Amino acid sequence: MKKTIIQFKDFSFKYRSQVEPTLVNINLTIYEGEKVLIVGPSGSGKSTIAHCINGLIPFSYKGDIEGSLIIKEKETKDLDLFSLSKIVGTVLQDPDGQFIGLSVGEDIAFALENDCVPQEKMKKQVVNVSKLVEMEAHIDTSIHELSGGQKQRVSLGGVLVDQAAILLFDEPLANLDPATGQLAITLIDQVQKETDTTVVIIEHRLEDVLHESVDRIIVMDEGRIVSDTTPDALLVSNVLESSYIREPLYIKALKYANIRLTEEMRPAHLTTLDIDGCKANIQEWFESAELAMSREKTTPVIAVRNLNFGYNREKQILHDVSFSIKQGEMVSIVGRNGTGKSTLSRLICGFEKAQSGEILYQGEDITNDTIRQRAERIGMVMQNPNHMISKHMIYDEVSLGLIMRGVPEEEVKSRVEKTLKVCGLYPFRNWPISALSFGQKKRVTIASILVLNPKILILDEPTAGQDFRHYTEIMEFLLELNQQGVTILMITHDMHLMLEYTPRAIAIANGRILADDSAVNILTNEEVIEQANLKQTSLFDLAVRADIVDPKEFVSRFIAFDKEVRKKWQ
Amino acid sequence: MAVEMLSYIERKSPVHALSGATKLIAFLIWSSAAMLSYDTRVLLALFVISIVIFKISQVKIREVGFVLAFILAFLLLNNVAIYIFSPQEGVKIYGTSHILFEIVGRYNVTLEQLFYQFNVTLKYFVVIPAALLFIVTTHPSEFAASLNKIGVNYKIAYSVSLAFRYIPDIQREFRTIAQSQQARGIDLSRNEKVWNRVKNVSTIVFPLILSSLERIDVVSNAMELRGFGKNKKRSWYSEKTFKRQDYITIIIAVLLLALSLIITFQDGSRFYNPFI
């Protein structure tokens, strides 16, 4: 008989500041040594569940609890945050935010320091743990010099050092590039096998977590558990679609091909999927699906030529970057963390000055224009909306740029209202911004840029941390803008976004342009995938497994088909 | 770049090898000596010693140039203020008045006043190298540990060192926000009227505060989840244990303090008077 380690019984929770309970009548049992994934859209209560397990609720975030939560045979209400943190080790969402130590060793040692472990013993333990997460060669390295994947290893190490029985991961994949995300999932799997712990992962990127196997998936929606079953059974059901969680792309393709999925086909992983029975269907669908024609775009609107940049002479960030974007295009810029993608966008906006090379707008040299002059044509939307919002009311925020430009009041009013309508924010125009959700805030920042009528819009990670519903909302909105003639450049880690929305992609690695091609070509080119830390799409793998002669074409047709389906669906 | 100011400068020197706590204690003793004594001979001797220690540390003047310039400007301001508020301080202290030239009213320039202000300046020069050395040769990881060692509560010690650590991050964030606001047409340059500029800066400060609060929330959760604040005490991973050189340094510092106090107060006054 499996031993229970976490048990929610008729558990409800309401934050003190809210009227409605965030968790309603949760009944959930997790057994020792299990690996459980909790998925759900934003606001579904999945993070709240995580906070209940690690004790931030009720010890840091106050509220009303009903029912019981027993962890390791103890009622959590009667414990305290510190004894609970000995049982549950938490790896938080943003690795940068949770580093406390400056060097790898110091950060891993943090929990030991707080336990007053003598220095000598502490150093030994740190070495042991760093071996487990394969960081022993970097113990004295400064945290700032690490790559995204290494940071993830260190934050895991800092939690493992406490030898907690439960490891809790709160959205471990947010902010990681696709390849690093894959490594993180493998690492979690490896560590669990070596340390024999119970693992709970909170994440909404289902396909990425399923890179390794999990025992059970809990689906949450509106504070309730709507499904608690094995991955195979979940993928066969319709639960994902109805709770706005993105299905793995290959599952979607199989459904388009009218294949009736059953649990026995083991659809949880593409590698275990029994494909023999459906090859014919896939082939048939492939032949019937048509390739959508894209309209030709010819006038280049912005071009960069031989751009070089570095903050100092020793560390060159961009080398000889050249490309040209045509009027009305929608392009994604991809590549691993810290490779110069953001720097490139900052150069285009004039936030930084290039060492050499030129930037052309409709053939005109704008290399020496100021930030403000460029802003008339190029708008930049930053990743974190809180970095841009400076007013309390939506109307004031959106009108700020126009007022600063001395536009007459009448015109300000009409332009702001028009933009708010385009962005679907008109009904909220007199609302305080603090009352908006993250996705809506993002829209406000886009609106505040859009109102200035830029011809080109650059967005840094427009969908980071968004669930599928918000993702679709934002992207459909951007697509609409694009169809109205705004050229859109996007920096992204999201392979789905790249495939579904941007026909063209530019891959950057080590400050150089690695590839400038159609998104489909880039995501099927193994060499580019490897160097830019991307991930092959599962559609391609599916096509290969189904013996499709031209897997690349299969991916293209899927994208075109999917777009049509979504159009009808709206 | 300004981001680099007052951060740790990595070198291999005897000063760097000392434990942070030793440096802090030595610095406190050093400053007491400089503060208590107005004896020019003592101050000159201390000044020469601090120059020598600075050399030993292999830190270049250029590397701390920005802060140094800032302190010197402040020193100049201080000197001017002393003269404006108390032009006869030197005469009062030394009991004689050698007038060099008159300006107006009670404002004249006396040798005594010049000598007094020279001593004040010298005090600065004794303390500055010691203070700078403590900051730039103590690894930030060790900073909190050394504060804790001399009796500061570890929670306070940790907050101080965290604050220091986040300064570069906040500077970077400020820059990003400022740029994005400029792109929306907010003018922060001299072309704008002062009042408007102040108002415009608020459009940067508001988001900066919000994002800093967000960050504080994340860090404090992360710290608590890893047991920070559980016990009355904690141990330190990067604390350097006291070695022979640490004890020697502290003993020398104490001896120097004693010696300088003896020399200073030998004649019953804090001041060395060359005018009698």
Interface residues (C-beta under 8 A of the other chain):
Chain A: N54 G55 L56 S60 L81 F82 S85 K86 T90 L92 D94 G97 Q98 I100 G101 L102 S103 G105 E106 A109 F110 A111 L112 E113 N114 D115 C116 V117 P118 Q119 M122 K123 V126 G158 V159 D162 R346 C349 G350 F351 I371 R372 R374 A375 G379 M380 M382 N384 N386 H387 M388 I389 S390 K391 L400 G401 M404 R405 S448 I449 L452
Chain B: H139 P140 S141 L162 R165 E173 T176 I177 Q179 S180 Q181 Q182 A183 R184 G185 I186 D187 S202 T203 I204 F206 P207 L210 S211 E214 R215 V218 V219 N221 A222 M223 E224 L225 R226 G227 F228 G229 K230 N231 K233 R234 S235 W236 Y237 S238 E239 T241
